[in-house]
Amino acid sequence: MKWTDKAWLSIEPIFDDILKMAFIQELQEGTLPLAKFQFYMLQDAKYLEHFARVLAYLGSKLPDNEQALAFFEFGKNALIVERALHGTYFKQFGLSDGESTALEPVCHHYVHFLKSTAAFDPIEVGVAAVLPCFWIYKEVGDFIYRRQTKSDNPYASWIETYSSEEFAQSLEAAKGYADTLASQASPAIQQHMIDAFVRASQLEYLFWEAAYTQKVW
């Protein structure tokens, strides 16, 4: 069994809970209150800025040039998405660049978890920690895309971003690199990778929950 197969099995209960969340259900139905989505968008834009830099930092630590280039590209793509949020989605959903972009508690926690893991843990663990952001978003995007109940869902364009073939290709590449690193790692490091993968997945859940409850400091 590949490391990524074991990793996904370890978070199946978390992922099931994510699919049942009010935020995800209402996003799918197009009934999510705009204020909750605006809160999410503002936090996601800040998250992506930091996530992109974590990916680039991991790329700088990877000894394999192909892997390094791929993570630099992942970081670039995250910043492109962040720019798209400002250039397109912010306007579409009534936000401006002047809106408050302070890191609220869950976003702050998630960002600093990724930064500290990338900086102080083995490279394999850092790669495992960023993988849920690729994987869970793709699975959630596909889930919502297949089950949309409204042809005029106001969030359709955002949903399509994460259900796209391009995003799927990035996910498969990231999974492949994680499996390669895990295959060369000790059992202890492999378990540490699982632990980081689980923690990041829990933070994915909390990120959406915080948007729904609009949790602030």
N, C-alpha and C positions, 0 to 999 in steps of 0.2 A: 504494500500500500504506500502510495506517495505521501510525503509529509503534508502536502496541501489537502489530501483526502482526510487525513487524521485531524488536521486543523479545522476543517469545515464541520466534521462530526462533533468536534468539541464545542462548537457554538450553535448547533442546530436549535437548542431551546431558546437562545438569545434571538436568533433570526426569526423564529416563529413568533416570539413576542413583538418583534419589530413590525412584522406584517399585520399584527392585530392592533397596533397603536392607532389611536384616534387621528393623529397627524397623517399617517399613511393612508388610512381608510378615507378620510375626508379629502386628501389630495387626489386620490384615485377618483372619487366621486365629483370632484370639482367644487366641493362645498366648504373647503377649508377657509375659515375667516381670513380676510386679506391681512389683518394686523399680525396674525400668527405667521403667515408666510413672509411678510416683510421683516419680522424679527429674525426668522430663519435666514433670509437672504443676507441681511446685514452681518450676521455672525458667520455665515458660510463664506462670504467674501473675505473676511479677516482670516478665517481658518485656512483658506486656500493660499493666501499669501505666505503663511508660515509653513504649510504643508509643502509647498513648492520648494522652499529653501531646505527643508529636511530631506526631500528627495535628492536635491542637488548635492547636499552634504554627504548623503549615503553614496552617491555616485563617485564623489571624490575619494571615498574610502575603499571602494570595491577594486580589487586587484586586477580583475578581468576587464579589458578595455571595452568589449562589447557590452558587458553589464553596466559599466560606468556610463557609456554613451546613452544607453537606454534610460538610466535613471536621470541623467541630465535632460533627456527628452521628456520624461514623465513630468519633471519639474517645470519645464517650459510649457507643457500642455496645461498644467494646473494654473499657471499664471494667465494663459490664454483664456481659460474658462473664467477666471476671476475678472479679467478685463471684459469678457462678454457680459458678466453680471452687471457691471457698471454701465457698459455701453448699450445694452439691450434690455435686460431684465429689470434693472433698476427703474428705467423709464417706463417700461410696460406696467410695473406694479407700483408706480407712484412714489418711488424713492429718488433721492438725489445724492450726489457725491458728498454733499455737506451733512448728510445724516450722521448721527453718532455712530462711531465704529469701535467703541470700547469693547474689549474682550470681556464678555459676561462669564459667570463662574464655570459653566461646563466647557465652553469653548476654550477658556483659559487653561483649564485642567488638561484637556485633550492635547492642545498645542504643546504644553510643557511636558506632558508625558512623552510625546513623540520626540521632542528635542532632547530630553534627558536620556531617553533610550538610545537614540542615534549617537549621542555624544559619549556615553559612558558604558554602554553594553556592547558585546561583540556585534560585528556587522550583520551576522545572520539574524540576530534578534531585532536589530533595527529594521531590516527588510521585512521581517514577520510583522512588526508593529504597524507598518504603513499599508500592509496588504488589505486589511478589512475595508479601508476607505475605497479602494478599487472594487473589491469583490462584492461587498454588501450593497454598494450603490448600484452596481450593475444588476444584481439579483432583484433589488427593490424596483429599479427602473423597468426591468422586464415584467415583473409581477404587475405593476401598475398599468403598464402599456397594454398588457393582454386583457386586463379587466376593467378598463375605463368604461364608465357607464354613460358618459356624456360626450357627444360628438363635438361640443363646443366648450370642452373643459378649459377654463382660463389658464390652467397650469400646463397645458399640453406641450408647449415649446420647451419648458424645463424638463418635463418627463422624457421627451425625445432625446435630450442630450445624453442621458444615462442609459438609454435603451439602444443606442446607436452601435453599428458594427465597428466603428473606429474605437469606441470605448471598450468594446469586447476584445479587440485585438490587444489593447494595452493591458487589460486584465490578464489575458492568457500569457503574455510575455512576462508580466510580473510574477505570476504563479510559477512559470517555468524557472525563473531565476531563484525563487525561494526554494523550489524543490532541489535545484542543483546545489545550492548552498547547504541545505539540510543534509543531502546525501554525503557531503564531505565533513559533516560536523559530528561531534560526539553525541551519545544519547542525552547527556546532561544539557548540552546546548540545544538539541532538538526540543527538549522539554521546555527550556527557557523560551524558545521561539513560540511554542504553543501558548505558554502563559502570556506572552506579550500580545499574541494574536487575540486571545480571549479578552484581555483587558481593553484593547482597542475596540473590539466589537461591543463590549459593554458601554464604552464611551460613545459609540455610534448611536446606540439606543438612547442614551442620556441626552445626546445633542438634539435629537428630534423631540424628546420629551420636554426639554428646556424651551424649545421653540413654541411648543403647544401651550405651555404654562407661562411663557414669557418670563423665565426666571432671570432675575438680575441680582446684583450684589446686595 
